[in-house]
Amino acid sequence: MHIPPMRVHHKLLKELANSFNLDKNTLETSYGSFRVKPSTIGVALGLNASGDIFPEKENTLKNLTDEIMSIGVENE
């Protein structure tokens, strides 16, 4: 799986991953929770969300989260 490079510190990505609720597609913050649409995730990750391409990419955030968590575990 190809994950585009991001110029975001891994601690911030880890915090975002921990705050994201996959069941509800919400990002929970101290100010409340925000609903995140799959198309918004696709745009943020630089994925082409048109046509039949997006269903193949909809687990990208989960896979990215899993990879971030495994990196965090390996580094500790």
C-alpha positions in Angstrom: 0.0 0.0 0.0 1.3 3.4 -0.9 0.9 6.2 1.7 1.9 9.6 0.4 4.6 11.4 2.4 3.4 13.9 5.0 5.3 16.6 6.7 3.7 16.0 10.1 5.5 14.9 13.2 4.8 11.3 14.1 3.6 12.3 17.6 0.9 14.5 16.1 -0.1 11.7 13.8 -0.3 9.3 16.7 -2.4 11.7 18.7 -4.8 12.1 15.7 -5.0 8.4 15.3 -5.8 7.9 18.9 -8.5 10.6 18.8 -10.2 9.3 15.7 -13.3 7.0 16.2 -13.5 4.7 13.2 -17.0 3.4 14.1 -18.5 6.9 14.0 -16.0 8.6 11.6 -15.5 11.3 14.2 -12.4 13.1 15.4 -12.8 13.8 19.1 -11.1 16.9 20.5 -11.2 18.8 23.8 -13.7 21.2 22.0 -16.0 18.4 21.0 -16.2 15.9 18.2 -16.2 16.5 14.4 -17.7 14.2 11.8 -15.3 13.4 9.0 -16.6 12.3 5.6 -14.6 9.6 3.7 -14.2 12.1 0.8 -12.5 14.5 3.2 -10.1 11.8 4.3 -9.4 11.0 0.6 -8.7 14.7 -0.2 -6.4 15.0 2.9 -4.4 12.0 1.9 -4.2 13.0 -1.7 -6.3 10.1 -3.0 -8.5 10.3 -6.1 -12.0 9.9 -4.7 -13.8 9.8 -8.0 -15.4 6.8 -9.7 -14.7 3.3 -8.5 -11.3 4.1 -7.1 -12.4 5.2 -3.7 -13.9 1.9 -2.4 -10.4 0.4 -2.8 -8.9 3.3 -0.7 -11.5 3.6 2.1 -9.4 1.6 4.6 -6.4 3.8 4.0 -7.0 5.7 7.3 -7.3 2.5 9.3 -4.2 1.1 7.7 -2.3 4.4 8.3 -3.5 4.3 11.9 -2.3 0.7 12.3 1.1 1.5 10.8 1.5 4.6 13.1 0.6 2.5 16.1 3.1 -0.2 15.1 5.8 2.4 14.7 5.0 3.8 18.1 5.2 0.3 19.7 8.5 -0.5 17.9 10.1 2.8 19.0 9.2 2.3 22.7 
